[in-house]
Amino acid sequence: MSRKNQTLGEFIIENQSSFKYTSGELSRLINSIRLGCKSSESRSE
């Protein structure tokens, strides 16, 4: 069951098991981008 306010990363993690050939690479990529954005944001403050 999907929540109303769900992040893209949460959606992918929740639904990737529905696809037979997923490896989690997209989830790792999104997490890396998110971490980079947080790092950049904290440096600009």
C-alpha positions as a Markdown table, in Angstrom:
| # | Residue | x | y | z |
|---|---|---|---|---|
| 1 | Met | 0.0 | 0.0 | 0.0 |
| 2 | Ser | 1.5 | 3.4 | -1.0 |
| 3 | Arg | 1.5 | 6.3 | 1.3 |
| 4 | Lys | 0.4 | 9.7 | 0.1 |
| 5 | Asn | 3.8 | 11.5 | 0.7 |
| 6 | Gln | 6.4 | 9.0 | -0.5 |
| 7 | Thr | 9.8 | 9.8 | -1.8 |
| 8 | Leu | 11.0 | 8.4 | -5.1 |
| 9 | Gly | 13.6 | 6.3 | -3.3 |
| 10 | Glu | 11.0 | 4.9 | -1.0 |
| 11 | Phe | 8.7 | 4.0 | -3.9 |
| 12 | Ile | 11.5 | 2.3 | -5.8 |
| 13 | Ile | 12.6 | 0.3 | -2.8 |
| 14 | Glu | 9.1 | -0.7 | -2.0 |
| 15 | Asn | 8.3 | -1.8 | -5.6 |
| 16 | Gln | 11.6 | -3.2 | -6.9 |
| 17 | Ser | 10.7 | -6.7 | -5.7 |
| 18 | Ser | 7.8 | -6.6 | -8.2 |
| 19 | Phe | 10.4 | -6.7 | -11.1 |
| 20 | Lys | 12.2 | -10.0 | -11.6 |
| 21 | Tyr | 15.5 | -8.6 | -12.9 |
| 22 | Thr | 16.2 | -5.7 | -10.4 |
| 23 | Ser | 19.6 | -5.4 | -8.8 |
| 24 | Gly | 19.1 | -2.3 | -6.6 |
| 25 | Glu | 21.5 | -0.2 | -8.8 |
| 26 | Leu | 18.9 | 2.5 | -9.3 |
| 27 | Ser | 18.2 | 2.7 | -5.5 |
| 28 | Arg | 22.0 | 3.1 | -4.9 |
| 29 | Leu | 22.3 | 5.8 | -7.5 |
| 30 | Ile | 19.4 | 7.8 | -6.1 |
| 31 | Asn | 20.8 | 7.5 | -2.6 |
| 32 | Ser | 24.2 | 8.7 | -3.8 |
| 33 | Ile | 22.6 | 11.7 | -5.5 |
| 34 | Arg | 20.6 | 12.4 | -2.4 |
| 35 | Leu | 23.7 | 12.2 | -0.2 |
| 36 | Gly | 25.6 | 14.5 | -2.6 |
| 37 | Cys | 22.8 | 17.1 | -2.5 |
| 38 | Lys | 22.7 | 17.0 | 1.3 |
| 39 | Ser | 26.5 | 17.5 | 1.4 |
| 40 | Ser | 26.4 | 20.4 | -1.0 |
| 41 | Glu | 23.5 | 22.0 | 1.0 |
| 42 | Ser | 25.3 | 21.7 | 4.3 |
| 43 | Arg | 28.5 | 23.3 | 2.8 |
| 44 | Ser | 26.5 | 26.3 | 1.4 |
| 45 | Glu | 25.0 | 27.2 | 4.8 |
